[in-house]
Amino acid sequence: MKTQYLIFLSFALLFSNCTNREPGTTFEWDFSSPKKFIYSYSQIIHGENQFEKNSPLDKVDMTSNGFLNITVKENQLADLSLTDMEVHMQTYDHDGTPNTPIDQKAPSTVIQEMNSKGKFKVESSDIIFDILFPLPPNDLKEGESCEIPLSMPFNANGSILSVKGQHVLSFVGYEELNGYDCAVLEGELEISEIDKPSELIGKYENNTTAISKYYFSLEYGHYVGADVKLTINALMDNTGDENAIFNFYMNSTSENIFEIRLLEIED
């Protein structure tokens, strides 16, 4: 299992559509001057994989800690990066006996050119941050919700399928966090709709769900924190295809817990 794959998940944002039409609260980053937002970043992963039917599960636990940085440039666009990532990985034998743990540093990753509404110039960029730090595309009043359609690529044994769903954000009120009076958004995400082509023989499923809570400072125009619980279930099974050059089976579950908190802002 590749560490970088576990840390980053690729999502493609298709388009946005909010339910309200009257003026409300605008959620937007303050990119008016160069600065650097530095956040603590923690991700806990519990993974289970099965590569043959009726075989024991391969289990892995992983913890990643480091910094998420948003660096605003002179052109009022920002570069996002994960830096100083310390990764602790624990695998287990089929009887549950833990193997020797692995501790390593993950390479820094940078995604460039994000605007103040959280959109990237290059749409194919990895935009996991739309899951970690989503912004309603239109104004919201307290008590209103916004539905953001999403699409995620799914590598189904060499075929790239599109899995569709939505992220519903609800503006539920205000809370104080780290000295900031924050607007609170609650998120419910589900991406599970697959239009499987008839040419593709077998069973292919990918179900991604998340329950999240986000804290945004409307006064200062930046995120203060986010708590995200993300679960991915994937199944690929073409063992019933007699014409396949080789048969393939994989059943996997990944539970991810993210915690992000603002540490400082460098001018």
N, C-alpha and C positions, 0 to 999 in steps of 0.2 A: 504494500500500500504506500503510495507516494505521499510524503509529508505535505508537499505544496498543494497537492490535489485536495487533501483534507482541510487545509487552511483556507483555500479559496474555492469558491463555487461560482460558476459562470452563469449569469442571468442576462437575458436580452429584454430590455424594456420596450414594449411595442408602442403603446400610446396611453394617454391618460384621460379619464373622464370622471368629473366630480358631479355629485348629485345636486349641489346647491347652485343657484344662479345669482343670488343677491350678494352684495358686498359683505365681506366678513374679515377674518384675520388672515394676514399674509404671512406665510412661512417662507423665509428666504435668508440665505447666508449674507452676512455683511462682508463683502469683498471690496469695499471702497478704497482700502489702502493695503499695502503689503503687510503681512503678518503670518505667524505660524501658530496654529492650534495644535497642541500636543495632548494626546489622550493616552491613558493606560488601556491596554487591550488584552483581554483574557478570553481564551476559548478552551472549553472542555469537550472532548469527543469520546463517546462510547460507540464502538463499531462492532458489528457482527457480519461475517461473510460466510457463505456456503457455496462451494464450487462444484459439488456433485449432489444429486438428490440423495436424501437419507444419510448424508455424511455429517460428521460432527461440525459444529460451528467454529470458525476461526474468530477469536475475539481480540480486540485491541482497545486500550484506553490511551488517550493522549491529552496532554495539557500544553497549551502554548501561551506564553506571556511575552509581551513586548509593548511597542508604542505604535499608535496610529497617528499619523501626522497629516495635517491639511495645511499646505504652504501656499498662501495667496501671493500672486506675482503682480508686477506692475500693470499687466494687461487685464487685471481683475478676473483672471482665471486661476484655478488652484490645481496643484499637484498633490495627489494622495499617495501615501506610502505607509508600509508596515516595516518597522525597523527594530533591530536588536531583539529578534524573536528567539526565545529560548524554548526548545521543544523537549518534552519528556514523553517517551513512548513506552508503553508496557504491553507486551503480547503474552499469550497464554497457550499452553499445551491443550490438547483436546480434553484432558481430564481436569482442566482448570488450574493446573500448576503454572505459576508465573515464570516466564523466561527472564533472562537478564535484561533489565531495562536499558533503553537507549536514550542518551541525552545528547542533543546536538543543537547547533544554531542554524536557523533557516535563513537563506539569503534575503536581503532586502528586496521589496517589490514596490515599484512605482507605477502609478496610473496618472497620466497627464491630462490637463485641459478640461477641468470641470468648471461649469459656470455656477452662479449663485443659486440656481434652482436645482442643482444636483444633476445636471445633464452634461454628457461628455461630447466633445467634437467628433470623436470616433465611436460610432454606435456599437462596434464590435468589442469595445473595451470591456474588461471584466468589471461589472458593476455590482459586485456583492454589496457595495456601500449603499445601494438603493434598498437593500434589505436591512442593513445596519443603521443607516441614517436616511430614511425616506423623507421626502418633502411633499406635502399636498401640492399638486400642480396649480390649483386654483385656491382662492380664499375660502376659508372655512369659518363658520360660526361655532361657538361652543355648543356641543350636543349634536353637531352634524358629522357626517361620514363622507369618505371619498373612496371610490373603487378604482384601483389602478390595474388594468389588465397586464399580465406578464407572460412571457414565453421563455422556456428554458430548453436548450439543446440536450438531447439524450442520445448517447452513442450506443445504439442497440446492435452490438456485435458487428460493428463496421458500418451500419446504416445510421445516418443522423436523422433522428425524428425530432419533432417539435412538440413539447409538452406545454399546454396552456393552462392558465388559471388567473387568479387575481389576488391583489393585496388590498384589503379594506382597512383604511385608517380612520379612526374616530377621535375627534377632539373632545376629550372627556372632562377637562377642567384644568386646574392649576395645582402645582405642588412645589415646595422648596427643595432644592437639591444643591449641595455644596455652596450654599450662600446665594444661589440664584432663584428668583421667582420664575418657575418654568411652566410653559404650556405643556400639557401631557397629551400625547397621542398614543392610543392603543391600536395595535395592528393584529389582524388575523389574515394569514396567508395560506392559500391552497393552490398548488399547481399539480394537476393530475390528469388533464384531458389529453389523450393521445389519439390521433387519427392514423391508425396503423394501415399502411398500404396493403392491398391484397397480395402483392408479390412477396411480402415478408411473412414466411411461415414460422409459426411459433407464438409464444406468449411473451409479451413485453409490457411491463408496467413500471411507472415511475411516479411516486406520490410524494410531494414535498409539502410540508405544512409548517407553520410557525405561529407562535403566540408571542407578542412583543409589547414592550412599553418604552416609550421614547420621551425624552425631556429636552425641550427647546426653549431657549431664552429669546422671547420676542423683543425685549428691550435692547439686547445687544446683538441679536442676529447670529446666533450660533448654537450648535448642540452642546448640551451639558452632559448628557449620558444616554445610554441605551442598554436595555436588557432584552435579549432575544433567545428564545428556545426554538430551535429548528430541527426538524426530523425529516430524513430522506429515506424512503423505502424504494428499492429497485429490484425488479425481477426480469431475467432474460432466460428463456427456455425454448430451444429449438430441437430438443432431443427426439421429438416425434417426426422430424422432417427426414424422410428416408433418402432424399436427393441431396442433402447437405454434404459438402465436402468434409466438414467436421461438425460434430454436434457440440453445443455449448450450453452450459447452465450456470447461472449465478443468481443468488438471492442475498441481498445485503440490506442492512439497516445502519443508519448513522444518526446518532442523537448529538446535537451540538448546542452548547450553552455559551452565549457570548455576554460579556460584561464590559462596557466601555464607559470611562469617566474622564471628564476634562481635568487635566493637571495644571496647565498653564497656557498663557498666550504670550508669544514673543513678538514684539513690534519690530 
